[in-house]
């Protein structure tokens, strides 16, 4: 009886089937990886300095939308970078993005600069990366301008300005939460200390 395929032809056919199955599995894995990814977007970022410590901090508004549900619980890390002549300065902050529904999930990440680097200023680029057991998504890049030391952005009114002195407090200077001026005194107009009422 004559066989329709030779042994060599049959082995080639089996090889093609195996390769086809392999490519199909690879395509399925790629599709699965794409399906469990996420879109990360920075809506806004701004810098300010703490009015007491003068340390700069950057706040980043983000939106995360997962490609499919249930989505994994992930960590969003935002990094601000400044390229200098002799080195690159980077500072980071993180937030947990809940899993479950696809979203969108919105929130903020705060990047706090260490005390040793309080003197930084100028333009930084900010980018965020979302990770679980692997990278799920990477954001757009935005720029933020860190104000020089001794300045505040959108500084709120101090207690001295709001209450014209705190007669129940004692002390010699304006504090963060109250003026700390004694009875018969009020905060000086220049906020430098306590003056006679």
C-alpha positions in Angstrom: 0.0 0.0 0.0 1.4 3.4 -1.0 1.7 6.0 1.8 0.4 9.5 0.8 3.4 11.1 2.6 7.0 10.0 3.0 8.5 9.9 6.5 10.4 13.0 5.7 7.3 14.8 4.4 5.3 13.7 7.5 8.1 15.0 9.8 8.0 18.4 8.0 4.2 18.5 8.4 4.4 17.8 12.1 7.1 20.5 12.4 4.8 23.0 10.7 2.0 22.1 13.1 4.3 22.4 16.1 5.6 25.8 14.9 2.1 26.9 14.2 1.0 26.0 17.7 4.1 27.7 19.1 3.3 30.9 17.3 -0.3 30.7 18.4 0.8 30.3 22.1 3.2 33.2 21.8 0.5 35.4 20.3 -1.8 34.4 23.1 0.9 35.4 25.7 1.5 38.7 24.0 -2.2 39.4 23.9 -2.5 38.4 27.6 0.4 40.7 28.6 -1.2 43.6 26.7 -4.6 42.9 28.3 -3.1 43.1 31.8 -1.3 46.4 31.2 -2.4 49.9 32.0 -2.5 53.5 30.7 -0.8 55.9 33.1 -1.3 59.7 32.6 0.0 62.7 34.5 -2.7 65.4 34.5 -0.7 68.0 36.5 2.3 68.5 38.6 3.4 71.4 40.8 6.2 72.3 43.2 6.1 74.3 46.5 8.1 74.7 49.6 7.1 74.0 53.1 6.6 77.4 54.8 8.3 76.1 58.0 11.2 73.8 56.9 11.6 75.4 53.4 11.9 71.8 52.0 10.6 71.5 48.4 8.0 68.9 47.5 6.3 68.0 44.2 2.7 66.8 43.9 1.7 64.8 40.9 -1.9 64.2 39.8 -2.3 60.8 38.0 -4.9 58.7 36.3 -4.5 55.0 35.8 -6.8 52.9 33.6 -6.3 49.2 33.4 -6.7 47.3 30.1 -8.9 44.6 31.7 -10.4 43.5 35.0 -9.8 42.2 37.6 -6.7 44.4 37.7 -3.8 43.8 40.0 -2.9 46.0 43.0 0.1 48.0 41.9 2.6 50.6 43.0 3.0 53.8 41.1 6.4 55.5 41.4 6.9 59.0 40.2 10.4 60.3 39.7 11.6 63.9 39.2 14.9 64.3 37.4 17.3 67.2 36.8 20.2 66.8 34.4 23.2 68.8 35.6 26.7 69.3 34.2 28.4 66.8 36.5 25.5 64.6 37.7 21.8 63.7 37.5 19.6 64.5 40.4 16.6 62.2 41.0 13.9 62.1 43.8 11.0 59.7 43.9 7.6 59.2 45.6 5.1 56.3 45.5 1.5 55.5 45.9 -0.6 52.3 45.9 -3.1 52.0 43.1 -5.9 49.6 44.0 -6.7 46.7 41.7 -10.2 45.4 40.8 -12.1 47.4 38.2 -10.4 48.9 35.2 -10.9 52.4 36.5 -10.0 55.1 35.9 -8.2 55.3 39.2 -7.1 58.9 40.2 -5.0 60.2 43.0 -1.8 62.1 43.9 1.8 61.1 44.5 4.0 63.4 46.7 7.7 63.6 46.0 9.4 64.8 49.2 13.0 66.1 48.9 15.4 65.1 51.7 16.6 67.9 54.0 20.1 67.5 52.6 18.8 68.7 49.2 16.7 71.6 50.3 18.7 74.0 48.1 17.6 72.5 44.8 15.7 74.6 42.4 14.9 74.9 38.7 13.3 72.7 36.1 12.8 69.0 36.7 11.1 66.4 34.4 8.6 64.1 36.1 7.6 60.6 34.9 5.6 57.8 36.6 5.9 54.0 36.3 3.3 51.5 37.4 4.5 48.1 38.6 3.1 44.9 40.1 5.3 41.9 39.5 6.4 43.6 36.3 6.0 47.0 34.6 2.3 47.6 33.7 2.5 51.1 32.2 4.6 54.3 31.9 3.3 57.8 31.9 3.8 60.9 29.8 6.6 63.2 30.9 5.9 66.7 32.3 8.1 69.4 33.6 7.9 71.2 37.0 9.7 74.3 38.2 11.0 74.1 41.8 11.0 77.6 43.4 14.3 78.9 44.9 14.8 78.5 48.7 12.9 81.1 50.7 9.9 81.2 48.5 6.5 79.6 48.6 4.0 78.9 45.8 0.4 79.7 46.6 1.3 80.3 50.2 -1.8 80.2 52.5 -2.5 82.9 55.0 -0.7 82.4 58.3 -2.5 82.3 61.6 -1.1 85.7 62.4 -2.9 87.2 59.4 -6.1 85.3 60.1 -6.6 86.0 63.8 -4.5 89.2 64.4 -2.6 87.6 67.2 -3.3 84.8 69.6 -3.8 86.2 73.1 -4.0 82.8 74.8 -0.6 81.8 73.6 2.8 82.7 74.9 6.1 83.0 73.1 8.2 85.4 71.1 7.5 84.6 67.4 4.8 83.6 65.0 4.3 79.8 64.8 3.0 77.5 62.2 -0.4 76.9 63.8 -0.8 80.0 65.9 0.9 83.3 66.5 2.2 82.4 70.0 1.9 86.0 71.2 1.2 86.8 74.8 -1.7 88.8 76.2 -1.6 92.5 75.1 0.4 91.5 72.0 -0.2 90.7 68.4 1.8 89.5 65.5 3.9 92.2 64.0 2.9 93.4 60.5 6.0 91.8 58.9 5.2 88.5 60.7 8.7 88.6 62.3 7.5 88.3 65.9 5.1 89.8 68.5 4.4 93.5 68.8 2.3 95.5 71.4 -1.4 95.3 70.5 
